[in-house]
Amino acid sequence: MSGNADDQFQALMLTKDGAAMKADLVTLGEDALMEGDVVVDVSHSCMNYKDGLAITGAAPIARTFPMIPGIDLAGRVRSSAHPDFKPGDAVVLNGYGLGETHYGGYASRARVHGKWLVPLENITPFEAMAIGTAGYTAMLCVMALERHGVHQTEGQVLVTGAAGGVGSVAISLLCALGYSVAASTGRPEEADYLKSLGADEIIDRNELAGPGKPLGKERWIGAIDTVGSYTLANVLAQTRYGGCVAACGLAQGADLPVTVMPFILRSVTLAGVDSVQAPMGLRREAWLRLDQLIDREKLKTMTRTVQLADVPALAPDFLAGKVKGRVVVEMH
């Protein structure tokens, strides 16, 4: 720690002692930050499944230590040597190794590369983090379905892991675009919540979670899958001819026990969706679409706010599937 009081800020710092992960609130000076040409006063971050993995140490998300976790941040530019940004500009950052190899969003200040930042116009920093990587990923998935010709008039779209962050925003976006949505969840008590977001049908995840047939009855024209493993295999096996499945998660597992039959007999497309290294043009398009499509009232109903000090205790709940919707982390 160094510098005057204005130079100091709070951060959640991960350290590792053998196999044990430790997360502590610390006070740092700006000179402790990593390299970059833009300093951001972070007002909000959020929590995602990946953040839960990082903080609990359940997966090696953080690559170096000490590390400030948090794969998202939003706030206003404090200082900039980048030609596209000036002090006071509202910005959002998702991915690019944030919270993995570069100090992340769980701090009230960050120094990052301007080429990583997306300017915010009509979306506030709070709304940007209520959307977060989860909602931004959901938008990329919807765009993937659109690119592969999944049309509203052709049938239903399935969303797996529906009560989670990606699933909740995906349902809202698909509903706004006029799609009929089926929501798969292991939490039947969330049926009313999912229907309030726009889901027409609720499917018990156990229908999809175990070993299945190479081909099943054709049920949906498209799907957004956050789960992987047997669930994704079964989703593919029950996708209608010419349909598309956008895959963006692995909550059940990273394996894919599937045959080639859905691909060569039904011409099904499996579209992988990555949010971390997505090109800037795609990012800007996704955030523009989110501004146009996101229902602000629905966003409020699926979001709760916590403080930075609450983050470590909440992280295990993400891995246990106990978190509904979105969690925004307020820095002040």
Backbone torsions as a table, in degrees:
resi	resn	phi	psi	omega
1	MET	NA	137.2	178.3
2	SER	-156.4	171.6	175.6
3	GLY	89.1	177.9	-179.5
4	ASN	-81.6	179.7	-174.8
5	ALA	-61.6	-36.2	-179.7
6	ASP	-67.1	-23.5	-179.3
7	ASP	-81.4	-13.4	-172.7
8	GLN	-94.8	149.4	-179.9
9	PHE	-153.1	161.7	179.3
10	GLN	-91.2	147.3	176.9
11	ALA	-148.1	153.8	171.3
12	LEU	-96.4	118.5	-174.4
13	MET	-112.1	127.6	175.0
14	LEU	-92.2	131.6	171.1
15	THR	-129.4	159.5	-176.9
16	LYS	-128.4	130.0	176.9
17	ASP	-121.8	97.6	-173.1
18	GLY	67.1	-122.3	178.1
19	ALA	-91.8	-9.2	-174.9
20	ALA	-85.6	132.4	176.7
21	MET	-100.4	137.9	-179.4
22	LYS	-129.2	135.4	178.9
23	ALA	-122.1	120.4	-177.0
24	ASP	-128.6	143.4	170.1
25	LEU	-77.3	127.4	-178.6
26	VAL	-132.1	162.8	173.5
27	THR	-109.0	128.5	-177.6
28	LEU	-124.0	164.1	170.0
29	GLY	-105.2	160.1	-175.4
30	GLU	-59.5	-27.7	-179.7
31	ASP	-69.3	-10.2	177.4
32	ALA	-82.2	-12.3	-176.7
33	LEU	-73.7	162.0	-178.5
34	MET	-83.8	179.1	-173.2
35	GLU	-69.1	156.6	178.9
36	GLY	162.1	167.9	-178.9
37	ASP	-113.1	6.2	176.4
38	VAL	-136.6	130.5	172.7
39	VAL	-103.7	129.6	-177.2
40	VAL	-115.0	132.2	167.1
41	ASP	-82.0	106.6	-174.9
42	VAL	-81.1	122.1	177.4
43	SER	-98.4	-30.3	-176.6
44	HIS	-146.3	145.5	166.5
45	SER	-130.6	-163.1	178.6
46	CYS	-156.3	174.2	178.7
47	MET	-116.1	135.0	178.3
48	ASN	-128.7	168.5	177.1
49	TYR	-54.1	-42.1	-179.2
50	LYS	-62.9	-35.5	176.3
51	ASP	-65.8	-38.3	176.0
52	GLY	-60.6	-42.2	177.2
53	LEU	-61.8	-43.2	-177.0
54	ALA	-65.0	-47.5	-172.9
55	ILE	-72.2	-35.4	178.4
56	THR	-81.5	-16.3	-175.5
57	GLY	76.7	14.3	-179.2
58	ALA	-67.8	-21.1	175.0
59	ALA	-145.9	150.7	-175.9
60	PRO	-78.3	66.0	-179.8
61	ILE	-72.3	-51.2	176.1
62	ALA	-73.3	125.3	-174.6
63	ARG	-95.3	-24.3	178.8
64	THR	-134.1	157.6	-178.7
65	PHE	-133.8	148.6	-4.2
66	PRO	-67.4	158.5	-178.9
67	MET	-142.1	136.2	168.6
68	ILE	-86.6	114.7	-178.6
69	PRO	-77.3	-175.4	-179.6
70	GLY	106.5	107.4	-173.7
71	ILE	-88.9	3.6	179.0
72	ASP	-136.1	154.9	166.1
73	LEU	-157.2	154.7	173.2
74	ALA	-145.8	148.5	-179.6
75	GLY	171.9	-151.3	-178.2
76	ARG	-126.5	145.4	-178.4
77	VAL	-64.3	128.5	176.7
78	ARG	-91.0	-45.5	176.9
79	SER	-152.0	152.4	-175.0
80	SER	-150.1	135.8	169.4
81	ALA	-110.0	10.8	180.0
82	HIS	-98.4	134.1	-173.4
83	PRO	-64.5	-21.3	-175.6
84	ASP	-88.2	-7.4	-175.1
85	PHE	-133.2	145.0	178.7
86	LYS	-133.9	159.9	179.7
87	PRO	-53.1	136.3	179.9
88	GLY	96.9	-16.0	179.2
89	ASP	-65.1	135.3	174.6
90	ALA	-83.4	133.1	-174.8
91	VAL	-140.7	160.3	173.9
92	VAL	-133.8	147.8	177.8
93	LEU	-137.1	128.1	173.8
94	ASN	-128.0	134.0	171.2
95	GLY	78.2	-145.6	-176.9
96	TYR	58.7	27.0	179.5
97	GLY	84.8	6.2	178.1
98	LEU	-59.9	128.7	-178.1
99	GLY	77.4	1.1	178.8
100	GLU	-116.8	-60.3	177.3
101	THR	-116.6	-12.8	179.8
102	HIS	-127.5	138.5	-178.9
103	TYR	-49.3	132.8	-169.1
104	GLY	-100.1	-156.1	-167.8
105	GLY	-84.5	-6.8	-178.9
106	TYR	-87.5	58.6	177.2
107	ALA	-158.5	151.7	-178.6
108	SER	-83.3	4.6	173.3
109	ARG	-149.3	145.9	178.6
110	ALA	-145.2	142.1	170.7
111	ARG	-110.6	120.8	-173.8
112	VAL	-136.8	175.5	176.9
113	HIS	-87.6	129.9	-178.7
114	GLY	-57.9	-28.8	-179.9
115	LYS	-68.2	-10.3	176.7
116	TRP	-89.6	-16.9	-168.8
117	LEU	-87.6	143.7	171.7
118	VAL	-112.2	127.6	178.5
119	PRO	-70.7	143.3	175.5
120	LEU	-101.4	131.5	178.6
121	GLU	-109.8	-74.6	-177.4
122	ASN	-91.5	-15.5	179.9
123	ILE	-88.9	129.2	177.6
124	THR	-77.8	160.9	175.9
125	PRO	-56.4	-38.9	177.3
126	PHE	-61.9	-48.2	179.4
127	GLU	-62.1	-37.5	179.4
128	ALA	-60.8	-36.6	179.6
129	MET	-86.1	-23.8	170.1
130	ALA	-64.4	-33.4	172.8
131	ILE	-76.7	-59.3	174.6
132	GLY	61.1	-170.6	177.0
133	THR	-58.9	-35.6	-179.7
134	ALA	-60.7	-50.6	-178.3
135	GLY	-71.0	-36.9	176.3
136	TYR	-62.9	-41.0	175.8
137	THR	-64.9	-41.1	176.8
138	ALA	-58.2	-41.7	178.7
139	MET	-64.8	-41.5	176.5
140	LEU	-60.5	-37.4	178.6
141	CYS	-66.3	-45.1	178.1
142	VAL	-60.2	-42.6	179.1
143	MET	-63.4	-35.6	177.2
144	ALA	-64.7	-42.9	177.2
145	LEU	-61.6	-42.4	179.0
146	GLU	-61.6	-44.4	-179.7
147	ARG	-61.1	-30.7	-179.0
148	HIS	-94.5	16.1	169.2
149	GLY	79.8	19.5	177.1
150	VAL	-77.7	110.0	-173.1
151	HIS	-105.9	151.4	-176.8
152	GLN	-58.7	-31.3	-174.1
153	THR	-84.0	-6.4	-170.2
154	GLU	-93.3	-10.6	-179.9
155	GLY	147.9	-172.1	-174.7
156	GLN	-83.4	152.1	172.5
157	VAL	-113.3	132.2	178.7
158	LEU	-95.5	140.5	171.5
159	VAL	-122.2	121.9	176.8
160	THR	-95.6	160.3	-174.3
161	GLY	57.1	41.8	-163.6
162	ALA	-66.2	-29.3	-176.9
163	ALA	-84.0	-7.7	178.3
164	GLY	-78.4	-175.3	-175.8
165	GLY	-64.4	-51.8	179.2
166	VAL	-62.4	-46.7	-177.2
167	GLY	-61.4	-44.5	-178.5
168	SER	-60.4	-47.6	-179.3
169	VAL	-69.2	-37.9	179.4
170	ALA	-59.4	-44.1	178.9
171	ILE	-60.6	-46.0	-179.5
172	SER	-60.8	-43.8	-179.5
173	LEU	-66.8	-45.8	-179.8
174	LEU	-61.7	-40.9	177.6
175	CYS	-61.5	-43.2	179.6
176	ALA	-62.2	-29.2	-179.8
177	LEU	-89.4	-0.4	175.6
178	GLY	90.9	14.5	178.1
179	TYR	-82.9	149.1	166.8
180	SER	-85.3	130.1	-171.0
181	VAL	-120.8	132.3	167.9
182	ALA	-104.1	135.5	-176.9
183	ALA	-115.3	121.6	177.1
184	SER	-98.2	128.0	-178.0
185	THR	-149.7	152.5	173.4
186	GLY	-95.6	7.3	-178.1
187	ARG	-119.7	82.9	-177.4
188	PRO	-58.4	-24.2	179.4
189	GLU	-67.7	-11.6	179.6
190	GLU	-96.3	11.3	-177.6
191	ALA	-58.1	-45.0	-179.4
192	ASP	-63.9	-39.9	177.3
193	TYR	-60.0	-46.8	-177.9
194	LEU	-66.0	-38.0	177.6
195	LYS	-68.4	-32.2	177.7
196	SER	-66.8	-25.1	176.9
197	LEU	-81.9	-16.9	177.6
198	GLY	127.7	-0.9	-179.4
199	ALA	-66.8	136.7	178.3
200	ASP	-92.0	-26.8	-174.8
201	GLU	-141.0	141.5	176.7
202	ILE	-111.4	128.9	-179.5
203	ILE	-116.9	130.8	176.4
204	ASP	-68.3	128.2	-176.8
205	ARG	-60.3	-22.8	179.3
206	ASN	-63.6	-21.1	175.0
207	GLU	-63.6	-24.3	-172.8
208	LEU	-117.2	-10.2	-165.9
209	ALA	-84.5	-11.4	-177.5
210	GLY	-111.6	177.1	177.6
211	PRO	-55.6	138.0	-177.5
212	GLY	-133.9	-173.4	-179.9
213	LYS	-79.9	153.4	177.3
214	PRO	-57.8	-35.6	174.9
215	LEU	-134.7	135.1	176.6
216	GLY	-119.6	-174.6	176.5
217	LYS	-61.5	136.8	-179.9
218	GLU	-72.3	121.2	-172.8
219	ARG	-120.6	-42.1	-174.8
220	TRP	-131.0	152.4	-178.9
221	ILE	-87.7	-18.8	179.2
222	GLY	-157.4	165.4	179.2
223	ALA	-155.3	151.7	169.5
224	ILE	-117.8	116.1	-174.8
225	ASP	-112.3	127.1	178.6
226	THR	-109.8	7.2	-165.1
227	VAL	-111.6	-41.6	-178.4
228	GLY	76.0	-165.1	174.8
229	SER	52.1	-140.1	-176.8
230	TYR	-59.6	-34.4	-179.6
231	THR	-60.6	-49.2	179.1
232	LEU	-63.1	-39.6	178.4
233	ALA	-59.5	-44.7	179.9
234	ASN	-69.8	-36.1	176.1
235	VAL	-60.5	-46.2	178.6
236	LEU	-62.1	-41.7	-177.2
237	ALA	-66.4	-19.9	-178.1
238	GLN	-112.9	13.6	177.2
239	THR	-83.1	138.3	-176.2
240	ARG	-69.5	162.4	-178.0
241	TYR	-54.5	129.9	178.0
242	GLY	78.5	5.7	-178.1
243	GLY	-79.0	178.7	-177.0
244	CYS	-140.4	139.6	175.1
245	VAL	-118.4	122.0	176.0
246	ALA	-94.9	117.7	-176.3
247	ALA	-107.1	128.2	-176.6
248	CYS	-138.1	4.0	-175.8
249	GLY	-148.8	170.6	-177.0
250	LEU	-144.7	40.9	-176.9
251	ALA	-59.9	-32.7	177.5
252	GLN	-85.9	-31.0	179.8
253	GLY	163.4	163.7	-178.8
254	ALA	-91.3	-5.1	179.1
255	ASP	-79.2	163.8	177.5
256	LEU	-141.8	86.6	-177.0
257	PRO	-81.4	73.6	-174.3
258	VAL	-127.3	154.5	172.1
259	THR	-95.1	174.8	177.4
260	VAL	-80.4	-3.9	-171.5
261	MET	-59.6	-43.1	177.7
262	PRO	-60.1	-30.2	-176.1
263	PHE	-79.4	-42.0	-173.9
264	ILE	-96.8	-18.7	178.2
265	LEU	-100.7	-25.2	180.0
266	ARG	-121.1	3.2	177.0
267	SER	55.8	37.4	178.5
268	VAL	-78.7	141.0	176.9
269	THR	-105.8	132.9	170.6
270	LEU	-105.0	112.1	-177.1
271	ALA	-105.3	114.3	175.7
272	GLY	-77.2	138.4	-178.8
273	VAL	-124.0	119.2	177.4
274	ASP	-114.4	131.3	178.8
275	SER	-99.7	-18.0	-171.2
276	VAL	-71.2	-47.7	-176.1
277	GLN	-112.5	18.2	178.9
278	ALA	-55.3	137.5	-178.1
279	PRO	-62.9	153.4	-172.6
280	MET	-59.9	-36.8	179.1
281	GLY	-59.6	-41.7	178.8
282	LEU	-68.4	-39.0	178.0
283	ARG	-61.1	-48.7	-178.2
284	ARG	-63.0	-40.3	177.6
285	GLU	-62.5	-42.5	-179.5
286	ALA	-62.0	-44.7	-179.2
287	TRP	-69.5	-32.8	174.7
288	LEU	-65.0	-43.9	178.5
289	ARG	-64.9	-39.3	178.2
290	LEU	-61.0	-42.4	178.0
291	ASP	-60.1	-38.7	-177.4
292	GLN	-75.6	-34.4	-167.8
293	LEU	-104.1	-28.6	-171.3
294	ILE	-67.1	131.9	175.9
295	ASP	-84.3	109.6	-174.7
296	ARG	-60.5	-35.8	179.7
297	GLU	-68.6	-42.2	176.0
298	LYS	-63.6	-37.9	179.1
299	LEU	-60.4	-40.8	177.6
300	LYS	-63.0	-41.1	-176.5
301	THR	-68.6	-24.7	-178.1
302	MET	-97.6	5.7	-172.2
303	THR	-122.1	139.2	168.2
304	ARG	-128.4	158.2	-175.5
305	THR	-113.9	136.2	174.8
306	VAL	-128.5	168.8	176.4
307	GLN	-96.5	162.9	-178.1
308	LEU	-56.2	-37.9	-179.0
309	ALA	-66.0	-19.7	-178.5
310	ASP	-81.9	-15.6	-169.6
311	VAL	-60.8	-48.9	-176.9
312	PRO	-58.7	-39.6	-178.1
313	ALA	-70.5	-26.8	-177.8
314	LEU	-84.3	-22.1	-174.2
315	ALA	-54.8	-45.6	-179.3
316	PRO	-61.2	-27.3	-179.7
317	ASP	-64.7	-30.4	177.5
318	PHE	-64.8	-43.0	-178.5
319	LEU	-69.8	-28.7	179.9
320	ALA	-85.2	0.5	179.4
321	GLY	69.6	28.5	-176.4
322	LYS	-97.7	-3.4	-174.6
323	VAL	-98.9	127.5	178.8
324	LYS	-99.7	133.7	173.4
325	GLY	66.8	-137.8	-171.0
326	ARG	-116.5	147.7	177.5
327	VAL	-124.7	116.6	177.6
328	VAL	-95.5	136.6	177.4
329	VAL	-104.0	118.3	-178.9
330	GLU	-93.8	132.4	-175.3
331	MET	-85.8	-23.2	-176.1
332	HIS	-127.4	NA	NA
